[in-house]
Amino acid sequence: MNAVTVGTLLLLIATAAQADVRPAEIFNSHMVLQRDADVPIWGRAEPGETITASFKQQRVSSVADAEGNWEVRLAPEPYGGPFILILRGNNTIEFTDILVGDVWIVGGQSNAPWGTGTPELLPFAQEIMAKTTAVRHGKLAFLNKTCEYPDAALNGRVDWSTGDPQRSFALPVFFLYPINLATGIPQGYVLTAMAGTPIEPWIPIQGYHAVAGLDDVKAKLKIIEPGTAEYKAHSEKQFAYVRQWLGQAKLNDKEGLPVPALEMPSRVHRTRQHQYPTCLYNGCFAPLAPMAVKGVFWYQGESNVGDGDYQKKLEAFAAGVRLAFRSAGASFFIVQPCPCDVYGTDNAKLAVLWEQQLAFADADGRSYVAATGDIGDVKDLHPGGRSKEHIARRLSNLALKYLYGQQDVKADFPRYQSFSTTGDQMVVTLKHAEALHSADGEAIRHFEVAGADGRYYPARATISGSKILLTSDKVSSPVNARYCWSNVAVPNLHNGNGLPLLSFRTSKD
């Protein structure tokens, strides 16, 4: 009788646990919900259970499907708060101190999670973070996690807070606090990053399907796409393994020996998943979707230097994230990696990456790029000091101007517009080029010109308003020019706002 009673109690406990409404791990007190957008709220419950979300004057309900999944959608709300979000089913969950504002994902590789607790940054982080509590830091249990398929779990509820200057992340701090202080709009973010990772594992599979090309990457995906010949072939290997294991397990059991563990061979080797297409997106971004977001702050590219398809991969990344997060208007704020001799000193692979980042932003129309060439250290792949603050502030100024409509913010980098030639002189016209000057008082460096033979030589550069006059003793009739076309070129040509001229070349030939 006791055994039956205990078993019955365990069954009742398990049933009660299954019946509880369990929202996705991203939802917690102190979080930020995206303003002026439909806001999905989702999670798990007992199949057939009715879930009601109450927020401000809204009451919206949903019924959990046969798998126990449910989703409700709040109608757009203006920014403000704090508010209370209540979820009711067979149980009731109340989240307090909820703000409505803008929500960001911050991601990339090792430069992205740089902390504010360093001696160079801490005083500035303490000063700016003391000015407002309307910027919320969504701390994940793990900064990175890989999966072969999109995961629904983050392996821990997100801890939303007002942050700690000793332990916060520099880039979102100096990106979001200036925006909040200038606009009054609450800001929130979650950061996920992993050192040494290329962009391919961060791209969702729907992003790859959204763009033409990238056939070499798409070929790798076939092993994890049900229905493909590659998927079926690997499945047969798994079935054969299971059959072999089952035979051995039965034999061991019959002979009184331990049954061996069943370890199914993974489609993507577990130690290589962080380099494999989609696997970081599946583990890190997918559990956050379909959370409504304002955009993505992306500091990555070091591991793709020399990649001729990086622009197209950015297009796939943006398309996939916008689809998964149902945020068609999401903007991408992209950091250009700093010049560094780790890529070599005799080539321009990094400059090609910069070019592709800028080409993506130009074509996208909702994305922006910050140059960093003048604030890094060519001997350090991870520039420290206050460089991370300056990088973030450059992007926050772009956001304030182009997303928040503050046209008086001086955010634009000088950049190439056109050129003409007269005899031995090339005239390069720039835009956003007011008050051009040498940042260090020395001669303008890193301009080169080439003649019809395509060989480039250093050029003398003279500032003439918004134009640069270029000549070289070695090129009598220049036909092309380029600027900072090197892995280690540090620009010293700035506009009146202290922003460096973006690297460029007039021809790819």
N, C-alpha and C positions, 0 to 999 in steps of 0.2 A: 504493500500500500504506500509506504514511504517513497519507494522508487517512482511509482506512478505519480504521486503528488509532486515530487521534485521535477519530473519530466514535464508535467503539465505547467508548472510555474515557469520553467525555462521557455516553454513554447509561448506562453502568454507574454513573457518579457520580450522575446524575439519579435512577436507579432506587434507589440506596442512600439518597439523601436522602428519597425518597418513603416508603421503608420504615421510617424512624426514627419511633419513638413521639414525638409532639409534644403535650404537655399544654397545655391552655388557658393563656393568658398570666398569669392570676391566680395560678397555682401557682408557688411559688418557696421557697427556703430562708427561714427565719425567720418564715414566715407563721403565722396562727392559723386553725385549723379549728373550726367550730361544735361546741360540746359538746352532749351529750344529744339529738342529732338525726342522722338519716341524712345522710351527707355525700357528695354526688356529686363524682366526679373524672372529667374528660372531656377529650377532645382529638381529635387526628388521627393516623392511621397508615395503613399499606398495607391496602387492602380485604382482609378475611379474616384479618388478623394478630391473634393472641391477645395481649392486654395483661393483665398481672397487677399489682395494687397490693398492696404489703406495708406494713402499719402496725401497730405493736405486735404483737399476736398474730393479727391478721387477714390473710388472703390471699384476695383477691377478683379474679375474672377476667372479661374481656369479649372479644368478637370484633368487630373493626372491620367496619362494614357496607359495602355496595357503594360508598358515597360516601367511605369512609375515616373515618367518625365512630365514636367509641367512648365508652362511659361505664361506669364501675364505681361502686358505692355502698358506702361504709364504714358499718358498723353504728354506732349511737350509742356515744360514749365519754364518760366523765366528764372534768372539766377536769384539766389537768396538763401535764407536759412538762418538758424538751424531748424530742422523739421524732424518728425518722427515717421519711420516706416514700420508698419505692422503687417505681419503675414499670419493669416489664420487658416488652419485646417483642423485636423484632430488635435493639434496643439497650437499655441500662439507664440510668435517670436516678435520681439520689439527691438528695433534698432534706433538709437537716439543720436542726436547731434549730426543729422544728415544735412549736407549742403548741396545746393544745386549750382553748378558752375561748369567748368571745362575739365575734361578728363583726358589724360595723356598716357601713352605707353612710352617708356624710355628704354631703349635697347641697343645692343651692339656687342662689341667684344671688350677687351680688357680695359680700354680707356673709358668706357661708359660708367662703370661703378666706382670711379674715383671718389674718395670721401672728403668731407669738409673738415674732418678732425685733424688734418695736418697743421703744423704750426703756421704755415704761410696763409692758410685759408680760414682757420678757425675764427680769428677776430672778425673777419668780414662776414662769415656765416652767422655768428652770434648777433652781429649788428642788424643784419637784414631780417633774420628769422624772428627777432624780437618785435618787429613792427606789425605783424599780423598773425592771427591764428587761422586764417581762411585759406591756407595752403596745407593740403593734407597728403601725408606720405603713406602710401599703401605698401607695407612691407610683406614680401612673400616669405614663406618658410624656406624656400630654396630659390636662389637666383637663376638656376638653370636645371632643366630636367629633359631627358630625351625619351621619345617614344616612336615606335614604328607607325602608329596610327594616332589621330587626334584624341587626346585624353580629356576627360571631363573634370579631373581632380588635380588640385595644386598640392596635395599632400599636406594641407594645413590651411586654416582660415587666414585670410589676409588681415593683418593688424594695421588698421588705419589710425594715424595719430598726427599731432601737430609737429612731430619731428624733434630730433635732438641734434644740435650742432656738432656734437662729438661723433655722431654715428650716421649722419645723413649723407646723401649723395650730392656731390658738388654740382653736377650738370643740371639736374632738375631744380635744385635750390636756386641757382642763379639764373635759371631760365624762367621759373614760374613766379618767384616772389616779385620781381620787377613788373611782371604782367598784372598780378593781383593789386599791387600798390598803385599802379597807374590807372587801372580800370575799375577796381572794386569787385571784380568777378572772382568768386572762389575758384581755386585750382587744385586738382588732385592728380596723382600719378602713381603708377607702379613701374618698377624697374626690373628688367630681366636681361642678363648678359652672360657671356661666357668667353673666356680668353681664347685667342687663337682660332676663332671660328670664321669661316667664310660666310657669305650671305646665303648660299644655297640651302643649308639646313634651316634657315629662318623663314623660308618662303613656303606658304601653304600650297598644297597640291592644286587647289583651284586657281592659284596665281599662275602656276606653270601652264595650266590649260587656257588661261586668258590671253596668253601672248604667243605669237608665232615664233618659231625657231627654238633655240636651246635644246636641240634634239639630243645632244650628248647627255645632258642632265635628265631629260625625260626618259631616255633609255634606262637609266638607273632606277627610275621610279616604277618600272613595269613589274619588278619583283614584288612590290607591295600593293599593286593594283589588281584587285580581284577581276578575273575574267581574261587576263592576259596569259599568253603561253608561258611567260617567265614565272608568273604567279603559280600557275598550275604545276609547272615542273618542280618548283620548290615545295609545293604542297605534297607532291608524291614522295619527296624525300622525307618530309615530316611524317607522313603516313607509314612509310617503311620503318622509320625510327621507332614509332609507337608500336608497330607490330613486333619488332625485334625486342623492344623493352618488355612488352606484355609476355612474350614467350619466356624471357629470362626471369621476369617477376614471378610467374607461375611456378617455374622450376625451383627458384629459391624458396618460395613459400612452401612447396611440397617437401623440400629437404630441410626445412627449418632454418634457413639462412635469411639474413636481412634482405628485404626487397629494395632494389636500387632506386634512387630518386629518378623521377621523370623530369628530364630537362630538355624540353623541346628546342631543337636548333632554331635560332632566330633568323629571320629573313635578312636582317642587317646586323652584323656582328656588334655586340653590345659595346665593345671598346671603341668602335668607330662611328657610333650613331651621331656624335656631336659634329661629325664632318659630312654626314649623309643627307641628301636633299630631303627636306620637310621635317626631319626628326626633332630639331629644336623648336620649330613652330608647334609641332604636335604636343610637345611636353610643356612649353612655356606660354605661348600665345593662345593656343586652342582652349585651355581651361578658362581663359578670360572672356572668350567670345560667347555670345554676341553682345557684350557690353558696349553701349554707345560711347564713342570717343571723339574728341576734337582732333586728335592727330597723334603722330609718332615723332619722337625726338630720336634720331638714328645716328649713333657714332660707331661706324664700322667701315671697313674697307681695307684696312692694313693687310688682311689675309687674302685680298683679291687684287692686290697690286700686280699689274701685268695682265689682267684678265680683260680681253677685248670685248667680252659680252656683259660687262658690269652694268651698263645702262639698261640693257634689256632685262637683266635680273632685278634691277631696282623697279622696273615697270611691273614685273611679275609679283614682286614683294608688295608693292603698293596696291595693285589690283586685287591680290588675294586677301590682304588685310581689310581693305574696304568692303569686300564681299562678306567676309566672315564676321566682321563687326557691324555690318549693315550701316556703315557710315560712309556713304558715297562721297561726301565732301571732305573727308579727313585729309589734313595736310601733313606733309612730311618735312621735317626740319633736319637737314643733313650736315654733318660736320665733315669737312675735308681733313684727312689725316695730315699731320704736320710733316714738313720735309725731314728726312732722316737718312743717314748713311747706311742703315741696315739693308736698304734696297739696292745698295751700290752707289758709286759716285760718278759713274760714266754712262748712265742711261737715264731715260725719262719715263720709266714705267709708272711712277707715281703721278707724273703730270698727265698721263693718259687717263688715269683713274679720275683725277680732278675734272678733266674735260668731260668724262662720261657722267659724273655726278651733276655737273652744271647742265649738260644737255638733257638729262632726265628732268631736272627741275623746270627748265625752260619749256619742254614739251608738255609736261604735266599741267602746268598752270596753277597748281595749288601747293607747290612745294618750293623750298628755299634752301640755299646753300650758304654756309659761312666759311670763308677762307681763314686759315690758321697759320699760314706760312711765316708770318712775322712774329709769332708769339710762342713758338716751340723751341726745340733744341735738337739740332741735327744729330747729336750724339745719343739721343734718348727717344726711344719709340713711345715712351709714356711721359710726355712733358708734364712737369709738376709745377710747383709754385702757384702763382695765381693764374696760370694759363687757362685752367679749366673754367675759372670764373669769367674770364674775358671771352672765351668761346661761347659760353652760355648766354652772356649778355648780348653778344652780337646777334645770336639767333632770337633772343627775346625782343630785340629792337625790330627785327624783321617781322616777327609776329605782331607786335604792337602796331606797326604801320599797315601791314597787309591783311591781317585777320581782324584787328580791333579798330581799324580806321583812324589811327592817330597819325595823320599825314605829316605833322611837324617833326616826327621822330627821324633822326638822321641814321638810316639803316642800310642804305645801298652801298655796295662795294663798287668802286670804279671797275669798268670792264670794257673789253674791246667792242668797237662798233663797226669800223670800216677802215680802209687805207687807200692811199693813192701814191703815185710815184712821179717825181719830176727829176730827170737826170739821175744823179747819184744819191738822191735823197728820197726816203720813204716817209710819208706823213701818216701816222696812225691816229685816228680819231676815237676818243673814248667817251663813254657816257657815265653819268654820276661822277664827273671828274672836276668838280669845283675845287679851286685852291689846291691844285696838285703841287706836291713838294717832295723833297727828299726827307725821309723820316729821320735820318741820322746825319744830315748835313753833307754827306759825301755824294760823289757822282752816282747817278742812277745806274743800277746794276742789272744784269741778266736779260737785256735786250739783245737779240741776234737778228741778222738779216741774211738772206740767201739770194743768189742770182739764179740764172736759168739752169745752172748745173745742180742745184738743190743742196749745195754745201753751205752750212751756216757758219757765220763768223760773228764775234762780239761786235756790237754796234754802240757808237756814242749816241746818247739820248739827251735831247734838249726839250724842256717843257715850253710849250707855247699855248697858253690857255688850256683848253681841253684836248689839245693835240700833243703828240710826241713826235719830234723830228729825229729821224734815225739816219746815220751815215756810217760807213765803214771803209777804211782804206783798201780792204780786200774785196769789196763788192762794188763795182762801178755802176751796175744797173740792177738794183734790188727788185725782186719780184715777190718775196715773201718775208714775213717776220714772225718771231715768236718771243715769248716773255716767260721767264722762270720755268723754262722747259727742261727741268732737271730734278732729280730726286732730292738734291741738297740745296736748291736755290732758295735763298731767303730774300723776299722782296723788300725794297726800301722806298718804293714809290707809293705814296699815300694821297688820299684826297683830304679835304679840309676837316673831315670828321674822324681822321685818324685811321681810316680803313684802307687796306692794301689793294692794289690792282690785282684782279684775278688772273691767274695764269692763262695764257691763250696761245694759239698759233693761227695764222691766217690761212693755212692750207694743210690738209692731212697728207698731201703727196710728198 
